[in-house]
Amino acid sequence: MSHAPASSQSAAWRPDTIVLHAGYDGLQHQRSAAVPIYQTSSFLFENAQHGAELFDLVQEGPVYARTGNPTQVVLEQRIAQLEGGAAALAVASGMAAIDITLATLAQAGDHVILASALYGGTHNLVVHVLQGRGIASTVVARGDSDALRAAITERTKAVFLESVGNPSGEVADIAAIAALAHDHGVAVVVDNTSATPLLIRPLEHGADVVLHSATKYIGGHGAVIGGLIVDGGRFDWNAQTQRYPQLTRPDPAFHHVVFTERYPEAPLLARARTVMLRNAGATLAAHSAFLLLQGLETLALRMERISNNTLAVLDFLQVQPQVARVFHAAVSGHADREQARRYLRGGLIPGLLSFELHGGRAAARQFYDALQLFLRLVNIGDSKSLAAIPAETTHHLLSDAELARVGIAPGLVRLSIGIEHPDDLLADLGQALKQATATSDSSPSSIDGLQEPA
Ligand SMILES: Cc1ncc(COP(=O)(O)O)c(C=O)c1O
């Protein structure tokens, strides 16, 4: 399988071009202009010697689609180039990307730090599921560098954060967190789902690994579930042999390979594919990879439109009498406004925002039920505008105390802004707000008691 870029100019391409062309040369694929779907479980050996060499890692190439497929490889190369990383791995879902990455870095007895507000599923995976596998975790309040420093132990294998929090919309100070983690020899993993590489490129700010739920903006059509892992290729694992023996010493789970020797460009990614994906099998289907590629082609255009629409919605919501607070890093007075300016590229802003109504949970429910254009569901990043009440859906597994810690009031409404005409979005929000007539209920809000989302 050719890993060569389509042309020698490709290293200089802008994101708008990368999403259409990187990692694919149709002349190597039966002259097919579109990336073909390699709908096969297995790949042929030319002869016994060829098969043996593939298995002995003397030759590279696909063998069995659990660990790779040429359709998926194009997606991987595109996202690696978009993020400025050394290599990428496509997997079955965003959660699989998070689980595989943390399982590659940490095992029983180890420790992971969560350093920002997080998607509820990630919080649940790390705090509850990984705990059952013997991996401890510490949740550190965002921006609390003293607590982060104090939480790092010799067993800490990763500091995990989201570049733009879902649903809080906070923008993380990736560079400050990375500098602190690196002082202690710990790798930094950033979930870049809500920002996309069009808005933030975490590797440029010191992150070591970047993850995506490709289900969201990468696909953009809400038609498929997928995940991506990008290895920045810059972390010096060999300077941390005690901390990361699985990358720096022979690994019995894969030919006793020393990953930093055999795959110096992207050892973490190589282990994620050859040990975690091979053995746990959270594989992305070729057809799903194809659908994600179709969506990815328009990412740059979509993010521009989403950004403009989000600005229009923010301006609108902030002057509505029923709205108590609006949370987005572009809103004046938001604690992350300056940080957002430093991190966000190309004048774009994220398409996720949340707000609270004066009537709390009851009013949020009335507003929600009255929506006619915004879809009531729990996805984000679709071309269509979406609405959710996190405390009742994505974050319903969190206790009240955990909800408070991640800054989610019970009546918080989250919007994921799409690419519809902005006037139609405002009209829908306006008519739904008029239905939110409940007067203040007794549910706590972020104003009284809860930690603010931003
Ligand atoms: C920020 C973030 N990361 C990860 C995930 C998990 O991704 P998936 O649903 O593709 O497993 C989600 C899903 O909502 C998310 O919002």
The ligand as a Tripos MOL2 file, in Angstrom:
@<TRIPOS>MOLECULE
LIG
   16    16     1     0     0
SMALL
NO_CHARGES

@<TRIPOS>ATOM
      1 C1        -15.4260   15.5350   23.1030 C.3       1 LIG1
      2 C2        -15.8340   14.1200   22.8490 C.ar      1 LIG1
      3 N1        -14.9140   13.1490   22.8910 N.ar      1 LIG1
      4 C3        -15.2440   11.8550   22.6780 C.ar      1 LIG1
      5 C4        -16.5460   11.4840   22.4250 C.ar      1 LIG1
      6 C5        -16.8710   10.0350   22.1860 C.3       1 LIG1
      7 O1        -16.9760    9.8300   20.8130 O.3       1 LIG1
      8 P1        -17.8870    8.6720   20.1390 P.3       1 LIG1
      9 O2        -19.2950    9.0170   20.4280 O.co2     1 LIG1
     10 O3        -17.5100    8.7540   18.6860 O.co2     1 LIG1
     11 O4        -17.4780    7.3850   20.7610 O.co2     1 LIG1
     12 C6        -17.5330   12.4550   22.3640 C.ar      1 LIG1
     13 C7        -18.9280   12.0690   22.0840 C.2       1 LIG1
     14 O5        -19.8430   12.8490   22.2730 O.2       1 LIG1
     15 C8        -17.1680   13.8160   22.5690 C.ar      1 LIG1
     16 O6        -18.0840   14.7840   22.5220 O.3       1 LIG1
@<TRIPOS>BOND
     1     1     2 1
     2     2     3 ar
     3     2    15 ar
     4     3     4 ar
     5     4     5 ar
     6     5     6 1
     7     5    12 ar
     8     6     7 1
     9     7     8 1
    10     8     9 2
    11     8    10 1
    12     8    11 1
    13    12    13 1
    14    12    15 ar
    15    13    14 2
    16    15    16 1
@<TRIPOS>SUBSTRUCTURE
     1 LIG1         1 GROUP 0 **** ****
